[in-house]
Amino acid sequence: MFRFRRLLGSVAFILSVQFSLLSAERSRSEAEAVARGVLARAIVIDTHADTPQMMLDENYDLGDPASPYMISIPKMRQGRLGAVFFSIWTDVKWPQATILQRALDLIDVVDEQVARHSDVLELATTADDIVRAHQQGKIAVLLGLEGGHMIRDDLRVLNSYHRLGVRYMTLTHSANTSWADSSSDKPQARGLTNFGRRVVERMNRLGMMVDVSHVSDQTFYAALAASQAPVIASHSSCRALCNASRNITDEMLRALARNEGVIQINFYSAFIDQNYREAQKKVAKAQGAAVEAARRRAARLGKRLSYWASTQIRMQYESQLPTPSFERIADHIDHAVKVAGVDHVGLGSDFDGVDSTPRGMEDVSKLPNLVVELARRGYSEDDLIKILGGNLLRVMRQVERVSRQMQSSR
């Protein structure tokens, strides 16, 4: 049935593109009124934030009213965020035992924050959980595993992450696994190995979304072919507008639409603006050397350089670059909608995981700026609700349905 719906999807997304292009632009005041109505109805979902690193390394409390980070409870409230997937990330270069322990510690610290702020936050593992939390006036908190290296080539470890609440896994991060290729590494698997296809099958069975951000182009297509459920790109933008290997080509966008999946647009300046990206390349070597020097200093003291400390070093270099305006995010949303259709686009900010976000999108509190801009460009209220979170909820429900079908057929 899912594969039959894929055929219908190719017609549906063309119609949705044509429909979306009919709307006329609005005045600023009209756009603000539309945005207020949309934010009163929508469940705004961000599928990627790296804040757990700071919770663990800096003892950061999400309730901090003076938070220096991009994500906090006051900022989420101001930005009308309804749900956030916190990223469980570990460096691919760390020893395997360290990687597993770090991942478990990150999951634990997220659980602690949810328990500490249970009047505001609610742990969620299903689409219905997100809706229920929203109805109760709470922010739903979910977990995404950023990199297949964290399962240690063991499906039982994948099962355990699922039991702990993880609801998507990015197949690779910045280096290949033994079974899948990264967009940042030399190809080895040339797609997915047999074990890689077993990983995807197990994720489908568990009800864990397959995430194709960070993977190579070949692995992207292999994952779509292997998956019996829609896939997501949890934090990627459009390669046609910014030539980063982490971004998605137009051909890939169309394939994602046929798969009934969704691209969640990344807010990182170097993934959305080519001018910024070119300027960043000029400082990348010095930036990397500064981080490595700090890492060696920390090692001599018997310590590990924290994620936040390394981010601050990179931010010092990138603060001098030509930062784009937040309208550039809207440009990527526009492009993805025109190519893939409005049913296949969402938001995956990468807040607290990037060194630069656009002017006007400095943190999660600024999300209404984007909603106003999209409303100004003529998006209908229903289409805005889809982009802000409705499309991701639809994918989650389809993934959950495939999981139930697979388990019942055993």
N, C-alpha and C positions, 0 to 999 in steps of 0.2 A: 504493500500500500504506500509506504513512504517513497519508494522509487517511482511509483506511478504519479504521486503528487509532484515529484521533481519535474516531470514532463509538463504538467499543468503550470508549474511555477514559471517556466520560461515565457509563457504567454502572459501570466498575471503581472510579472514585474515590468514588462513592456507597457502594459496598460497603466500601471501605477505611475510610471515615468511620465507618460503622456498626460495623465491627469494632473500631476504635480506641476507641470510646466504651464498649465492654463491660468494659475492664480496670479493676480496682479500685486505689485508692491503696495505696501501701506505707508502712511505717514508715521512719524515717530510716535505721536500720541495714540494713533490707532494701534500700532504695534505693541505699545506698552499695555493697552487695555486687553488685547488678545493674550499677551504673555501672562497677565494677572489671572485671567480665566483658565489658561492652560495649567499654570502652576498650582491652582486650586484643585485641579482634577487629576493631574498626572502623578505617577509614581516615578520620580527621577532616579535612575539607576546608573551608577558608575561602576564599570566592571574591573577597574584596576587602580589600586592605590597602594603605595609601598610603605605606609606609615608604621606597620608592625616593627620594622627595623628600629625605629626611634623608640617605640614602646619598650623594646627589649634592651637596647644599648644605652639609651639615655633616661630610662625610667620615666618615659613620657606618659602623662595622664591625658586622655582625650578630652577630659572636662576642663582643661586649663584655659581660662578666659584670655590669657596673654600668650597663647601658643605661638611660637615662631614658625610652626609647620603649616603645610597647605591644608591639612585635614585636622579638624577638631570638632567637638560637638557644637559649640557656638557657631562656628563657620558653616557646618553642615546645615544647621537650622536656618541660618541666614540665606544659604544658597538653595534651600528647599529640597535638599537631597533626601530621598526616601530609602535608598539602599546602596550599600557599598560592598564590593568584593575586595577584601584585604589580601594583598599578595603575600604568599609564603615563598620567599626567595632566599637562596643561598648561592654563594659563589661557586661556579663550576670547578674552580681550581682547588677547592678545599679537599682534604682527605674525606673518604666516604663516611667514616664513622662520625666525623665532625659535621658533615652535611646533614645526616639524619638527625643528630641531636639538635642541631640548630633549627631545623624545620619543626621539630616537635616543640622546642622552646617558643618559637614564634606562634604556633597554634595556641599554645598554653597562655601566652601573654594576651592574645586577642580574647580568649575566653575570660581571662581575669578582668579585662576592661569592660566586657559585656556584663559580667556579674557586678562590677563596681558601679556601673551606670545603668542598672536594670530598669530604672524609671524612664530611660530615654532609648536605650539600645535593646535589640532583641536578636538573638542568634537565629538565623534562618538557614534551611537546607532545601526548601522547595519553593516553587512559585507561589503556592498558596500561603506559605509562611510569610513571604514578602508582603502580600496583599493584606494578610491579617495584622502584621505589625503596623502597616501604614494606617489601617482602620483604627488602630489603637493609639495613633499619634506617635509611634515610635519609629526609629531608624533601624532597618534590617541590616544585619551584619552577616556577610558570607565570606567563604574562604576560596581562594584560587591558588593552586600550586604552580609556581612559575619555573618550570623546567623538569623534563622527564628524568634528568640525572638524579633527582631526589628519590626515585623509586628503586635505585640500585639494581636495575635489571631483574626485578622480582615482583611478580604480579601480586604476591601476598602483601607486600608493602603498599602497593596501590590500593588494595582492599582496605588496609588499615587507615590510610589517609581518608578514604571515603567514610569510614566509620567515625572518624574524628571531625567530619563536617565539610571536607573539601568537595567542591562541586564543579570545578573545572581544573584541567591540567594543561599547561602550555607544553607541547611535546618536546621542545628544546628551549635552551636559552642561548647563550653566546658561544657555545661550542656544541659539536655533534655529540649525541649519545651513541652507543653501540648499535642502535636500531633506528635512528632518525637523524637527518641532517639539519644543521642550523643555517640561517641566512648569513651568519657571521663567520663561517668556517668552510674549509674545503670539503666538497662532497665526498662521502664514503659510502653511505647506504644507498645513495641515488634514489631517494624516496623513502620507503619504509622497508625494513627487512621483514622476514616472516614473524619474528618476535614483535616488531613494531606494529604489524597488523593485529597481532594478538592483544597488544596493549590497547589499541583502538576498540577492538571487540569487547574487551573487558570493561573499558570505560562506558561503552554503550550499555552493557549489561548492568553495570552499577548505577547508571543514571548520572554519570559525570560528563560534563560537556567537554568535547575535544576542542582545544584552543590551538589555532594555527599561527598566532603571532610568533615571531622569532624563527619560524621554520624556513627552510629553503623553498624555492618555487616547486621543485620536484616533490618535496615532502608534502607541500600544500596539496597538490593534486592527488598524491597517493593517499593522504588522510581523508580527503573527500570521497575517494573511491572506496576506501575501506569502511567508512562509517555508515551505519544504518540509521543514524540520526543526524539532524542538522549540526553543523559545527559553528564555532565563533572565532573571530580574530579579536581577542579581548582588548588589545590596545595597539592598533595599527592605523595608518592613514593612507592616502592615495599616492601611488608612485608617479602618476601622471602630473601631479602638482609639485611633488618634491621627491627627487630621485634618491631615495634611501632604500636599501635592500630589505629593510624591515617593513616597508610599505607594500601595499597590494596593487598589482597592475589592474588595468581595466578588464583584461581577460579573466583574471582571478576573481574580480568583483562579480562578473557575470556568472562564473562557475559557482561562487558562493551563493548567489541568488537562486540558481537552479537547485542547489543543495538545501534551500530554505533557511540558510544560515544568516549570520549578521556580522558586519564589520563595526567594531566599536572604535570610533575615531579618537586617536591619540592626540594630546595637546602639546607635546614636546615641540619647542620652537624648531629644532633641527629636523623634525619629521614633517613639519607643515610648511616650512618656508625655505625655498632654495637659496635665496640670498644669505640667510642666516647660516644655512648648512655650509655654504662655501666659505664664509668667514670663520666658521668653527674649525674647519679643516686646517686653517693656518695656525691655530693655537693648540691643536690637538696634541702635538708632540710634547710641547712644554707643559701642557696640562697633565698629560699622562706621567711625565717625569716627576712633577711635583707630588702627585698622588703616591707614586712609587717611593719617593724619598721619605714621605711621611710614614708610609707603611714600614719601611726599614727602620726608621727611628722608633716606631712603636714596638717592633719586634726586638730591638736591642733592650728595651725595657721589659720584655716579657709580656707585652700586651698585643692586642690586635686592633688595627685601625678601624674605628667604627664607621658604619655606613654614613652616618650624618657628617662625620669629620671629613671623609673623602668627598662627599657631596659638596660641602662648603668650599673645599679647595677648587673643585671644578666650577662652582658658581662664581668664584672670584674672577676666573678667566672669562667666563661666558657673560658676565655682567657688562663687559665692554663691547659686546657684539650688537649688531643692529636688530634688536628684538622686534618681531612683528606684532601687529595688533591682533586682538582676539577674533576680528572678522575673518582672519585667515582660517580659523577652525571652521567657520561657517562655509567658507569656500570648499573645504574638503567634504563637508556634509553635503553641500550642493552637488559636487562632482559624483560622490558615491550614490546619491539619490538618482541622478540622471543616468548613471551607468547600470546600477543594480536594482533600483527601485526603492521607494520609500519604506517598504516593509523589511529592508535588510540593512538598516543603518542605526547606530546607537552611539553611546558615549563611553570611552574608556580612557580617562584623563591621563593616567600615569602620575597623578599628584604624589608628591613626596618621593618620587623615584627618578625625577628628571632635574636637570640643572637650570633649566629656563622654561618658563611658560610665557605666553604672549601677554602684552600689555592689556589690562582689562580682564585677565584671567589668572591673576596671581595666586589664587587659592580657590577652594570650593565655594566660598561665599559669593563669588562673582558669576556663578552659573546663570543667574537671571539675565545677565548681559547678553549671553548667547541666545537665550530664548527670545528676548526682544529683537535681536538682530535677525533671527530666523523668521520671526513673525513679520518683521519689516519686509523681508524678501518675498512674502506672500504665501508661506506655508499655512495650511488650514490648521485649526485646533486639533482635529483628529490626527493629522499627520505628525504634528509636533508631539502629541502624546505617544505615538508610536516610537519616534526617534528618541525621546527622553527616557523610555523604559519599556514601553509596550511591546516592542519587537523582541527584546531580550526575554521578557516574561513568556512570550509565545514560544520562543526556542526552548526555554527551560521546560515548558509543559510538553513539548514534543519529545524532548530527550527523556523526560520522566515516563511518557507513554511507551516509547520504544523499550525502555528498561523493563517496564511491567510485562510487556508482550514477550520479551526474551526470557524473562524469569518464569513466566507461566508456561512456556513451551519446553522447559527442561524435562 
